[in-house]
Amino acid sequence: QVQLVESGGGLVQPGGSLRLSCATSGSIFSVETMGWYRQTPGNQRELLAAITNGGSTNYDDSVKGRFIVSRDNAKNTIYLEMNKLKPEDTAVYYCNSLSRAIIPGSSWGQGTQVTVSS
């Protein structure tokens, strides 16, 4: 069974930084393109950043230049370094493989709450 465990969220002031981690089971991590998503109440999850197993990255315009996604293949873990945080970045953040994320009913982790507020 696929496991996704997100961590690293918290309360941060505008302009601050956080680093999120997502530990995954090896069965999806080794070959999959992984992504970071976020969700606010009443809205669908949105894809923010993706990283291939080779390390190529892509970002949504809303976080480009502020967020950096990376992965440690030896640890089956991906990271999201978030800088210059804004109140509108407040959300629950999740990770998943891009291929699994589009499957209705696929499992997700518990997410990690990020709150940007003064």
matplotlib code that plots the C-alpha trace (Angstrom):
import matplotlib.pyplot as plt

x = [0.0, 1.3, 2.1, 2.6, 3.5, 3.8, 5.5, 7.0, 4.1, 3.3, 2.6, 4.9, 4.8, 4.5, 7.9, 9.1, 10.1, 9.2, 10.5, 8.1, 8.9, 7.0, 8.2, 6.8, 6.9, 9.5, 6.9, 5.8, 8.8, 11.5, 10.0, 7.2, 7.0, 6.1, 4.2, 3.3, -0.3, -2.3, -5.9, -8.0, -11.5, -14.1, -11.5, -9.9, -6.3, -4.1, -0.7, 2.1, 5.3, 6.5, 9.7, 10.6, 12.7, 15.5, 15.2, 13.5, 11.1, 8.1, 6.1, 2.8, 3.1, 1.7, 4.9, 7.5, 10.6, 9.5, 9.2, 11.8, 11.0, 13.7, 13.9, 16.3, 15.9, 17.9, 15.4, 12.3, 11.5, 10.6, 10.9, 9.3, 11.3, 8.9, 10.2, 8.7, 5.5, 2.2, -1.1, -2.6, -0.2, -2.2, -3.5, -3.0, -0.1, 0.0, 2.3, 1.5, 2.7, 1.1, -0.2, -2.0, -3.3, -5.6, -7.2, -10.6, -10.5, -6.8, -5.3, -3.6, -1.6, -2.9, -1.3, 0.5, -1.1, 0.7, -0.6, 0.9, -0.2, 1.2]
y = [0.0, 3.4, 5.6, 9.4, 11.3, 15.0, 17.1, 20.5, 22.8, 25.5, 29.1, 31.6, 35.3, 36.8, 36.8, 33.9, 30.4, 26.8, 23.5, 20.7, 17.0, 14.1, 10.6, 8.0, 4.3, 3.2, 1.6, 4.9, 7.0, 5.4, 5.9, 8.5, 12.2, 13.5, 16.7, 19.0, 20.1, 22.4, 22.7, 25.4, 24.9, 24.6, 24.3, 21.4, 20.5, 22.4, 21.2, 23.6, 21.9, 18.7, 16.9, 13.9, 11.0, 12.6, 15.9, 18.1, 20.5, 22.5, 25.1, 26.8, 30.5, 31.3, 29.9, 30.2, 31.9, 31.4, 27.6, 25.0, 21.3, 18.7, 14.9, 12.5, 9.3, 7.4, 8.5, 8.2, 11.7, 14.9, 18.4, 21.8, 24.8, 27.7, 31.3, 34.7, 33.2, 35.1, 34.9, 33.4, 30.4, 29.3, 25.8, 22.2, 20.9, 17.3, 15.3, 12.5, 11.1, 12.9, 9.6, 8.6, 12.1, 12.0, 8.7, 9.3, 7.8, 7.3, 7.7, 10.8, 11.5, 13.6, 16.7, 19.4, 22.7, 25.9, 29.1, 32.4, 35.2, 38.1]
z = [0.0, -0.9, 2.0, 1.9, 5.1, 4.9, 7.6, 8.2, 8.2, 10.8, 11.4, 9.8, 9.2, 5.8, 4.0, 6.0, 4.9, 5.6, 4.4, 3.9, 3.6, 2.1, 2.9, 0.5, 0.0, -2.5, -4.8, -6.1, -5.5, -7.6, -11.1, -10.6, -11.2, -7.8, -7.0, -4.2, -4.0, -1.8, -0.8, 0.8, 2.2, -0.5, -3.2, -5.1, -4.7, -7.0, -8.3, -7.3, -8.2, -9.8, -10.0, -12.3, -11.1, -13.0, -11.2, -13.7, -12.1, -13.1, -11.1, -11.1, -11.8, -8.3, -6.7, -9.4, -8.0, -4.4, -4.0, -4.8, -5.1, -4.6, -4.0, -2.2, -4.0, -1.4, 1.3, -0.9, 0.2, -1.6, -0.2, -0.8, 0.2, 0.5, 0.6, 0.6, 1.9, 1.5, 3.4, 0.2, 0.6, 3.6, 2.9, 3.6, 1.6, 0.1, -2.0, -4.4, -7.7, -10.6, -12.1, -8.9, -8.1, -11.2, -10.2, -8.5, -5.0, -4.8, -1.3, -0.1, 3.1, 5.9, 4.6, 6.6, 7.5, 6.5, 7.9, 6.9, 9.2, 11.2]

ax = plt.figure().add_subplot(projection="3d")
ax.plot(x, y, z, "-o")
ax.set_aspect("equal")
plt.show()
